[in-house]
Amino acid sequence: MRSFALALLLAGCAQGMVLLAHPQTGQTVECKADPWGDGMASTQIEKCVKAYKGAGYTIRGDSR
């Protein structure tokens, strides 16, 4: 059972992440998939990025 949970965790991490920063405040955030989410990691990340871009954040790094 433990190896199954580890495999799920690694599968979620394998999707990568996007780092965004706000140009005025310098605050950074990471958009990455929730391994316990709906299984659509790329969709989770895209929704997160879209929301932060709408708030003025810009992409600083993308490891997808």
C-alpha positions, 0 to 999 in steps of 0.5 A, a space after each residue: 500500500 505504501 508503494 502505491 501511495 508513493 507512486 501516486 505522489 511521484 506521478 503528481 510531481 512529474 507534471 512539473 510546476 510554473 513559478 509566477 511573480 508579481 512585478 510590483 510586490 515581488 511576491 512569488 507563487 507556484 502553480 502545480 498539480 494536486 496529486 489528490 486532485 482530479 487527475 488532470 494535472 495539466 488542466 489544474 496548472 493551466 487554471 492556476 496560471 490563468 488566475 494569477 496572470 489575471 491578477 498581474 503575475 508573470 511567469 518566471 519559470 516553467 518546468 512542465 
